[in-house]
Amino acid sequence: MIEGLAKFKDLVPSSLPFVEGRLEGHRERKNYTIIGRGVAEDAKQSVKIQSLHGYNLGAVSAMPKNGSGLHSHTTAEVFVIYSGKWRFYWGANGENETILNTGDVISMPINMFRAFENAGDKESLMFVVLGGDDPGIITWAPDVLNKAKETGMALLDNNSLIDLKKVEIPNGRKIIEPISLSELEKFDNYLPNELEKNIFRNELKKEPNDQISNINLYQVLGNKFNNKDYKPSINQNTGFNLTVLKSKIGKIENIECSKPTTLFAQEGIWEIKLSDQNIKLEKGDTFSVPINNKINILSNNLENSSLNFVSQI
């Protein structure tokens, strides 16, 4: 096994990753933690790559009309749509919404309640990048915690799940209670046209920031790729760069990875050359590049292919 390589077929998901996982509309969902624990509340959640990167990487798949409950984060949460159509809604009552499709990216503001739902007709997949080595814990909308408790599920003050129908609250622990109305009012909200600034829409066919040896480069977040400055589509400080590379046949050589860098393939097959290693990434596969190395990236496909490139700022 190559160190830092996570094949999607080998990932072990959690089917009850969060407190609302027994509620209708949240049950048919799988959560994958690839780099770091993320914000998963399942103590048994499998983590593929443990080393610190300055960000966490995971994925979520869901059946139609399934997804997450309204919640908020203290660090960046960026969704990369791998397949299907997804409805994102936000605000304390989920009063605003937008639809994203394959290839789209949305970077959610902190201190804002948000949720998502598979709006398509088959199981679909998203990858998620969270800011920081420790992205903190989730704050759930009060209604989510109240309804989850009716199913027996609750959160302890160490951010672990407990099934109150099966076990008692451990000594020295207590249940996290829903936030108050006055606390709820402290969270931000955005109109759809305001949040649109945080969305990269693949369907708009924007001109690439650059073209390098037949590979189109789209700078989505952050302003750096291989020590060169680019203007990002989304102007938000997440703590990491997100670059999308698209090509049928192309090659970029001598990419310097002086900070934690992760590649995850979205479409097609990508070959990564690192000193004496050749690594093949297929859809959903992830590779964490050893720090202070140079890599070559090669695409040799009949159809358009896409590779996501994340690096710590």
C-alpha positions in Angstrom: 0.0 0.0 0.0 1.3 3.4 -1.0 1.5 5.8 2.0 -1.0 8.7 1.7 -3.1 6.9 -0.9 -6.8 6.4 -0.1 -8.8 4.4 -2.7 -12.5 5.2 -2.5 -13.5 1.6 -2.8 -11.4 0.9 0.4 -13.0 3.6 2.5 -15.2 2.5 5.4 -18.2 4.9 5.9 -20.4 5.5 8.9 -24.1 5.1 8.4 -24.9 6.9 11.7 -22.3 9.7 11.7 -24.4 12.4 13.4 -27.1 12.9 16.0 -29.9 13.3 13.4 -29.1 10.0 11.6 -32.3 8.2 12.6 -34.6 10.9 11.4 -36.5 10.7 8.1 -34.5 12.4 5.4 -31.2 11.7 7.2 -31.1 7.9 7.5 -30.0 7.0 4.0 -26.6 8.7 4.1 -23.0 7.6 4.4 -20.2 9.7 5.9 -16.5 9.1 4.9 -13.5 10.6 6.8 -10.4 10.6 4.6 -8.0 13.1 6.2 -8.7 13.9 9.9 -11.8 13.2 11.9 -13.6 16.2 10.6 -16.7 16.9 12.7 -18.1 13.3 12.8 -19.9 12.5 16.1 -19.6 8.7 15.6 -16.7 7.6 17.9 -16.2 4.5 15.7 -15.8 6.5 12.5 -12.9 5.1 10.4 -10.2 7.7 9.5 -8.0 6.8 6.5 -5.2 9.4 6.9 -4.4 10.6 10.4 -1.6 13.1 9.7 -2.3 16.8 10.2 -2.8 18.9 7.0 -4.2 22.2 8.2 -7.6 21.0 6.8 -9.8 17.9 6.9 -11.2 16.0 3.9 -14.2 13.8 3.8 -17.1 12.8 1.6 -20.8 12.1 2.0 -23.2 10.1 -0.2 -26.9 10.1 0.2 -30.0 8.6 -1.4 -32.7 10.9 -2.9 -34.4 13.3 -0.4 -31.7 12.5 2.2 -28.9 14.7 3.6 -28.0 16.6 6.8 -30.0 18.6 9.3 -29.5 22.4 9.9 -26.1 23.0 11.6 -23.3 25.5 11.8 -19.5 25.3 11.8 -16.7 27.5 13.3 -14.3 26.9 10.3 -14.7 26.7 6.6 -16.9 24.0 5.0 -16.5 23.6 1.3 -18.6 21.1 -0.8 -17.3 19.7 -4.1 -20.2 18.1 -6.0 -19.0 14.8 -7.5 -22.3 13.5 -8.8 -26.0 14.3 -8.9 -28.1 17.4 -8.0 -28.1 18.8 -4.4 -30.3 21.3 -2.7 -28.5 23.5 -0.1 -30.6 25.5 2.3 -29.6 27.8 5.0 -30.8 30.2 7.7 -32.1 29.3 11.2 -35.2 27.9 9.6 -33.7 26.8 6.3 -35.6 29.6 4.5 -33.1 30.2 1.7 -31.9 27.6 -0.8 -30.0 27.0 -4.1 -29.4 24.0 -6.3 -25.9 22.7 -7.2 -24.9 20.2 -9.8 -22.0 18.0 -10.7 -18.8 20.0 -10.8 -20.1 22.9 -8.7 -18.4 24.1 -5.5 -19.9 26.0 -2.6 -17.9 27.5 0.3 -20.2 28.0 3.3 -19.6 31.0 5.6 -19.0 30.2 9.2 -21.5 31.1 11.9 -24.5 30.3 9.6 -26.9 27.4 9.8 -26.9 25.2 6.6 -28.0 21.8 5.4 -28.1 19.8 2.3 -30.3 17.2 0.5 -29.9 15.0 -2.5 -32.3 16.6 -5.0 -31.7 14.0 -7.7 -33.2 10.6 -8.4 -30.3 8.3 -7.5 -27.5 8.0 -4.8 -25.1 10.9 -5.2 -21.7 11.9 -3.8 -19.9 15.1 -2.6 -16.5 15.7 -1.2 -16.1 18.1 1.7 -13.1 20.1 2.9 -13.1 21.6 6.4 -10.8 24.3 7.5 -8.1 23.7 10.3 -6.6 20.7 11.9 -9.4 20.8 14.4 -12.6 22.0 12.8 -14.3 22.1 16.2 -17.8 20.8 16.8 -21.2 21.2 15.2 -23.8 23.5 16.5 -27.2 22.0 15.7 -30.4 24.0 15.1 -32.6 23.4 18.2 -35.3 21.6 16.3 -32.8 19.0 15.1 -31.6 18.1 18.6 -35.2 18.0 19.9 -36.4 15.7 17.1 -33.2 13.5 17.4 -33.9 13.0 21.1 -37.3 11.6 20.2 -35.5 8.8 18.4 -33.2 8.2 21.4 -30.2 9.9 20.0 -28.4 12.7 21.8 -24.9 14.3 22.1 -22.8 14.1 25.2 -20.6 17.1 26.2 -17.5 15.3 24.7 -19.3 15.5 21.3 -20.0 11.7 21.2 -23.3 10.1 20.3 -25.4 8.3 22.9 -28.4 6.1 22.3 -30.6 6.9 25.3 -32.9 3.9 24.5 -30.0 1.6 25.1 -27.6 3.1 27.7 -27.6 5.6 30.5 -25.7 8.8 30.6 -22.2 8.0 31.9 -21.1 9.5 35.2 -19.5 12.9 34.8 -21.1 13.5 31.5 -24.2 15.5 30.5 -26.3 15.9 27.4 -25.8 18.9 25.1 -29.0 20.9 25.2 -30.4 22.9 22.3 -29.2 26.5 22.1 -31.6 29.3 23.3 -33.6 31.7 21.1 -31.2 34.5 22.0 -28.2 32.4 21.0 -29.9 31.5 17.8 -30.3 35.1 16.8 -26.5 35.6 16.9 -26.1 33.5 13.8 -25.7 35.0 10.4 -27.9 34.7 7.4 -27.5 35.6 3.7 -29.8 36.2 0.8 -29.4 33.8 -2.1 -27.8 36.5 -4.3 -25.3 37.2 -1.4 -24.3 33.5 -1.0 -24.0 33.2 -4.8 -20.6 34.9 -4.4 -19.5 31.7 -2.6 -20.4 29.4 -5.4 -18.3 28.1 -8.4 -20.8 26.9 -11.0 -19.4 24.5 -13.5 -22.2 25.0 -16.0 -21.2 28.6 -16.6 -18.1 27.4 -18.5 -15.9 30.2 -17.2 -12.6 30.9 -18.9 -9.8 29.1 -17.0 -7.3 31.1 -15.0 -4.5 29.4 -16.9 -3.7 26.6 -19.4 -0.6 24.6 -18.8 0.3 21.9 -21.4 -3.3 21.3 -22.4 -4.6 21.3 -18.8 -7.1 24.0 -17.9 -6.6 25.5 -14.4 -9.5 27.0 -12.4 -8.6 28.7 -9.2 -11.6 28.3 -6.9 -10.3 29.2 -3.5 -7.0 30.8 -2.3 -4.7 32.5 -4.8 -1.8 30.0 -5.2 -1.0 27.1 -7.4 2.6 25.9 -7.7 3.9 29.2 -6.3 2.0 31.3 -8.9 -0.7 33.8 -8.1 -4.2 33.5 -9.5 -7.5 35.3 -8.8 -9.9 32.9 -7.2 -13.6 32.5 -8.2 -14.6 32.6 -4.5 -12.9 35.3 -2.4 -13.1 33.7 1.1 -10.3 32.9 3.6 -10.6 29.2 4.2 -7.0 28.5 5.1 -6.5 26.4 2.0 -6.2 26.7 -1.8 -8.6 24.7 -4.0 -7.6 24.4 -7.7 -9.6 22.4 -10.2 -7.6 20.9 -13.1 -9.5 19.8 -16.3 -8.1 18.0 -19.3 -8.4 15.1 -21.7 -4.7 14.8 -22.5 -2.2 17.0 -20.7 0.7 17.1 -18.3 2.0 19.5 -15.6 5.5 18.9 -14.4 7.5 19.9 -11.3 4.7 21.0 -9.1 6.2 22.0 -5.8 4.4 20.7 -2.7 6.1 22.5 0.2 2.9 22.5 2.3 0.3 19.7 2.9 -1.2 19.0 -0.5 -4.0 16.6 -1.4 -5.2 15.5 -4.8 -8.6 13.9 -5.3 -9.9 12.7 -8.7 -13.3 13.7 -9.8 -13.5 12.4 -13.4 -11.2 10.3 -15.5 -7.9 8.7 -14.6 -4.9 10.8 -13.4 -1.3 9.6 -13.1 0.8 11.2 -10.4 4.6 10.8 -10.6 6.6 11.2 -7.4 10.3 10.4 -7.5 10.3 6.6 -8.2 6.5 6.1 -7.7 3.7 6.2 -10.2 0.2 6.6 -8.6 -3.0 6.2 -10.5 -6.1 8.1 -9.2 -9.6 7.1 -10.4 -12.8 8.8 -9.5 -13.1 9.3 -5.7 -9.4 8.3 -5.0 -7.3 10.6 -2.8 -3.5 11.1 -2.5 -1.8 13.1 0.2 1.6 14.2 -1.2 4.5 13.9 1.2 5.7 17.4 2.1 8.6 19.0 0.3 8.3 16.9 -2.9 7.8 17.7 -6.5 5.2 15.9 -8.6 4.2 15.5 -12.2 0.5 15.2 -13.1 -0.6 13.4 -16.3 -4.0 13.1 -17.8 -4.5 10.7 -20.8 -8.3 10.2 -21.2 -10.8 10.0 -24.1 -13.3 12.2 -22.2 -12.9 15.4 -20.2 -11.4 14.7 -16.8 -11.2 16.6 -13.6 -8.8 16.6 -10.6 -9.1 18.6 -7.4 -5.9 20.0 -5.9 -6.0 21.3 -2.3 -3.0 22.9 -0.5 -2.6 24.5 2.8 -2.1 28.3 2.7 
